[in-house]
């Protein structure tokens, strides 16, 4: 819980709330098994996984 209330700074010095990062990760997670088509080639994901490049 403490981490969610904190912030993270990227390589360019921009600060982002950890809760925002966590929410973005949850929004991109697969709800069912299947192929993700968000990048150059499909990637098979299981429920609960996210595709990041």
Phi and psi in degrees as GROMACS dihedral restraints (atoms count N, CA, C in turn):
[ dihedral_restraints ]
;  ai    aj    ak    al  type     phi  dphi    fc
    3     4     5     6     1   -62.6    20    10
    4     5     6     7     1   -41.2    20    10
    6     7     8     9     1   -62.0    20    10
    7     8     9    10     1   -41.7    20    10
    9    10    11    12     1   -60.1    20    10
   10    11    12    13     1   -30.4    20    10
   12    13    14    15     1   -83.1    20    10
   13    14    15    16     1    -8.7    20    10
   15    16    17    18     1   -90.3    20    10
   16    17    18    19     1  -169.4    20    10
   18    19    20    21     1  -131.0    20    10
   19    20    21    22     1   162.0    20    10
   21    22    23    24     1  -128.1    20    10
   22    23    24    25     1   139.0    20    10
   24    25    26    27     1  -108.3    20    10
   25    26    27    28     1   130.5    20    10
   27    28    29    30     1   -84.7    20    10
   28    29    30    31     1  -177.3    20    10
   30    31    32    33     1   -65.8    20    10
   31    32    33    34     1   -20.0    20    10
   33    34    35    36     1   -94.7    20    10
   34    35    36    37     1     6.4    20    10
   36    37    38    39     1    85.1    20    10
   37    38    39    40     1     5.4    20    10
   39    40    41    42     1   -80.7    20    10
   40    41    42    43     1   136.0    20    10
   42    43    44    45     1  -102.4    20    10
   43    44    45    46     1   135.2    20    10
   45    46    47    48     1  -131.2    20    10
   46    47    48    49     1   140.2    20    10
   48    49    50    51     1   -68.3    20    10
   49    50    51    52     1   136.5    20    10
   51    52    53    54     1   -63.6    20    10
   52    53    54    55     1   -31.7    20    10
   54    55    56    57     1   -63.6    20    10
   55    56    57    58     1   -36.6    20    10
   57    58    59    60     1   -64.3    20    10
   58    59    60    61     1   -44.5    20    10
   60    61    62    63     1   -62.2    20    10
   61    62    63    64     1   -42.6    20    10
   63    64    65    66     1   -65.5    20    10
   64    65    66    67     1   -43.0    20    10
   66    67    68    69     1   -62.5    20    10
   67    68    69    70     1   -40.0    20    10
   69    70    71    72     1   -64.0    20    10
   70    71    72    73     1   -41.8    20    10
   72    73    74    75     1   -62.1    20    10
   73    74    75    76     1   -45.2    20    10
   75    76    77    78     1   -62.6    20    10
   76    77    78    79     1   -38.6    20    10
   78    79    80    81     1   -66.3    20    10
   79    80    81    82     1   -27.7    20    10
   81    82    83    84     1   -93.5    20    10
   82    83    84    85     1    -3.0    20    10
   84    85    86    87     1   -72.5    20    10
   85    86    87    88     1   143.8    20    10
   87    88    89    90     1   -70.8    20    10
   88    89    90    91     1   137.6    20    10
   90    91    92    93     1   -92.0    20    10
   91    92    93    94     1   -24.5    20    10
   93    94    95    96     1  -138.0    20    10
   94    95    96    97     1   163.4    20    10
   96    97    98    99     1   -67.2    20    10
   97    98    99   100     1   141.5    20    10
   99   100   101   102     1   163.2    20    10
  100   101   102   103     1  -177.8    20    10
  102   103   104   105     1   -91.2    20    10
  103   104   105   106     1   128.2    20    10
  105   106   107   108     1   -86.5    20    10
  106   107   108   109     1   136.9    20    10
  108   109   110   111     1  -116.9    20    10
  109   110   111   112     1    21.7    20    10
  111   112   113   114     1   -80.0    20    10
  112   113   114   115     1   -11.6    20    10
  114   115   116   117     1  -124.4    20    10
  115   116   117   118     1  -164.8    20    10
  117   118   119   120     1   -62.4    20    10
  118   119   120   121     1   -36.7    20    10
  120   121   122   123     1  -133.6    20    10
  121   122   123   124     1   147.3    20    10
  123   124   125   126     1   -62.1    20    10
  124   125   126   127     1   146.7    20    10
  126   127   128   129     1  -131.6    20    10
  127   128   129   130     1   128.4    20    10
  129   130   131   132     1   -74.1    20    10
  130   131   132   133     1   125.5    20    10
  132   133   134   135     1  -120.0    20    10
  133   134   135   136     1   144.7    20    10
  135   136   137   138     1   -93.7    20    10
  136   137   138   139     1   159.7    20    10
  138   139   140   141     1   -54.4    20    10
  139   140   141   142     1   131.8    20    10
  141   142   143   144     1    96.0    20    10
  142   143   144   145     1    -6.9    20    10
  144   145   146   147     1   -96.9    20    10
  145   146   147   148     1   157.9    20    10
  147   148   149   150     1  -131.6    20    10
  148   149   150   151     1   146.4    20    10
  150   151   152   153     1  -100.6    20    10
  151   152   153   154     1   116.6    20    10
  153   154   155   156     1  -125.9    20    10
  154   155   156   157     1   148.9    20    10
